[in-house]
Amino acid sequence: MEVLTNKVEISPSRMAPPAGMTGKALSWISDIDPRAKKTLAIEFDRNLIKFVLVDARGLQHGVHFLKVKFLSTEREREILKVLQENLLEMEVKRGQHATISIPRHSVHTKILRLPSHDPKELRKMALYQLQKEIPLPIAEIVFDFRVIAREDNGHTRIMAVMARLSEIRRYLELCKEVGLRVDAIRLNIEAIYHALQFIKDFKQLRESRIALVDVDFSATNILMLDRGNLLFCRSVGKGVSDLMDCMVGPERAVVYETWVNRLSDGIQSTIAVFDKSGLNRKVEHVALTGWLPRTKQLCQKLNDDLGVDSKWFDLMTPIRHYSQRQDDYSTRHWFSISTLLGMTAAPGADLMDLRPTEERRSHRKRTTLRQAIYAGLILCYILLLGLGSARLALHRRQEAVATIEHKVASLQPQVDLILQGQKLQNLLEAQIGSTKLTSSFLSKLFGHLPAGIELTSLTFLRNESMVVRGVAGALSDVFNLPPILAQQPEFNEAVIINADRRVQGEEEQVLFEMKINLQKNEK
């Protein structure tokens, strides 16, 4: 039996932004890599497989595929068939990168207190400690750890996880056979820890010590958190699969009450073990997640048994429960998608990885090489873009220079005229002085000359008259000039002394001489 949903929206604000230029550069590189546009997470559990595909190519990160497939057996043949069918339905191509988690019962977890803060020393000490407790050679074990707390006396508390190498290789080979590239094998408890960001009220819980109870299909995972920091974890075999197998018949209420009592006992025993860990931190709240029937009854039972506030939080799980009858729990399936959400919320975080050492080294080399190639492509693109911009800038500069030269050439006649007028003004000032009255006479004369008349000489008799000689393009321009000047208050009379008309071909030229009597006779 399977459960299928439509699209679920996950806001991109929940994705950790890149820090600094290095993070931004890696973000640009990942944008170029088409495989980085999709995040695929697969959770292998006992008798079921969960899939989620997050597509980040739009403005919002959206869960475009979310499915749970139940298995009749755990044989490789059936697992391969389920993987192939769902990857085909997701339209995932070969070579797709994926993050997976293996069944919880295949992983052993232990909290250790070691006398060191150095990561290399902690790894060696943890391996030595675990080797004394397991009946297998260390070469047949895959191991990793995370630091939980560093104490002032030089000790460090770590969460150590280990699994059989043969079991790890089994799931790696299954994924490889269907064309997936496994980037990491995560611990489901760590993934659940990162899924807390999907709880709307988790900011309030960060200020207290809580027991996070994630009820899943095959088991219930219990995490002890102190102000958002993971301190302790444990799994109890009280998943909803135990409940489903018994929810048939008229005594369903009694069966459910028995299951709730066992779950409450498992939580109480975990809290008791945590209290004996020496951390001296008492649990203040119990937060339940997952998909549970009768959550109010379960929370009330925990409130009465534990004496602490218990509340169920919905992880915005959009799973549709298919049932022939609304009151028939035997056809319903309850499970948690916390692990899937946690793996997609922090795909590149510094989490524990249960892949073999050589597999992790090979993956790091491939990732480094791929990022180097993409960085080289970006640098080449920037270089080509810079060369193109330089050529475009040079071309535009040449166009601008040509335009300026053209405008300068068009202004040259006006510049020549201004220089000629300046020379004439300098000549007049040298000959007749520069009194205000003389300047007034000259400005009136030059200001009323028609466009077709050009003066060739001027004789100024101060306080009396001016004798003007010039060239006109037409005789009419010469005869129209005296009336124009006579209208000016500075002149008494303007008389034409002589006018000589000459015709050369089709062009007419008139040489004239005129006497202008001045009105005032003051300096």
Disulfide bonds with the S-S distance in Angstrom:
none
